[in-house]
Amino acid sequence: MVRFKSTAAVNPTFDEIPDEHARALFPPNFFTTIHEFEALGFSLVCHLSSSAITSRVHTMVSLLINQSTMTFAAIGFARTLNTQAPVAVSYVEFTAEFEDGSELDTGNISTVRVFYDSPRKTIVRIPHLKDPNALYQVHLYLMKQRKVPPCLPPPGTEKEHFIKSVRESLAEQAELGFYVLDETKQRYRQTWRSAYRGTYRLLWPLKQIHQRRQEREGRRIAAEALSFRRKQQPGQTVNPWGD
């Protein structure tokens, strides 16, 4: 069932939602978080909505950018379109791209990853950090560990760049063997291997084991970042990061 019913579009489409409409359609916490991001130096690029990325899932994203730190931020919300068993997840994610083509994604989504690891992309999950500022500080700490400068797309192309990156990520998963292309329908569907892998990773007890490992690793990374920050600010005694 997973192999034949779970698909993804080769060229997913996105609808840009005007801000006044987004306030009626998007979860209210989006705009509280946007104000927090603006206080951190981010500016809003656009609101996007799509039901074409993966089958039976509706995704909403508010995309922001910080020119000074060369970082994208995304406030995301995804819900299944299955009325009998609806599932919804929300998350915050920071993304930095580097001149050597590598990428760093730091987010607080708690779901278990089923995609294959990308050789060019480092994905860090810190699910216990719900405060955007704390998560951003961890992201900046991880960026400082890189030896290559970050880079941004040309001004005015941020939305197109984001959509292109989604398409390229799906194509990369096909190259890695997670998806196989159905040329007739122009959709990706999972291979037998990825369908088995994804199914077992989402079933008890493996799901809970992976979530615990993910949270433990996230707390370790956050603790490293906090220790680094304390060295930079010796007088800090309050820990805002949930450790």
Steps between C-alpha positions, in 0.01 A plus 500: 500500500779744587687427178204553270301767686774728630624715211666835439476740208800535270427873471292598804312826465454767766237768537615832644250625758465875565568599858139596577374165371776310680382647830164333443634169363826437687527397868496808727837412658668562161467874543616501860812314386546737205515794743764313702702441182474864400651592838793275407560685174293286263262641241201323349537377141161335440235255616471180294247218489518167320311170486724364223828422676390162635168324464223573750703766685434875506804714581510867598825694534593856592844572357734762649859606443776663701742679270764565766542135604408363155235270645154396387230428757182302438196471723324186382172323559396175332183297543374184339185520290365176646182606682480172694847526652629858465858569606657845526855610574654846533866595503761772467802449277812702420695437180843618390665422168876519447723583208613138461140389434441354846201587717413512869142458625425550869142436610283394793263259326462183710384254233727209409700551181432244230694659211851382421790714619625746240877525449476878449250585773540488877165474679498574873186451706459652845137416581506623861588859397170675434639852548599631152778718644664206679476283189645782291797532735571127459479543123749789510732292717489215245563746216815622676638143493507513119817602319311621191317837478118497474325648197156621394315505167471833317254743668144455375544131414454357850157346434610334175818381670298335778267323256797385294667359811189293580499355148872428513466326838235265360712433191798428723299243696421331169871491417572347841242226441221616728266581209447357155350716224159419353548678167136462397364684803812712556509402864753328722398190689701316759717199423433174684806562716401853604138396561611227741753732664251782547226272628714333763652830616148630570373195689534421870756456648743627234321833471541568871863382494586733212321791666692447825830482311409811305412694813812383684724609212314831476553571869869418464543747213300768683719451808814546289357819353401627845849428635651694211263791561587510870868527411414794279277652772657398833242682711203297374342286772153433356452202268218574251553184297316238699804294613 
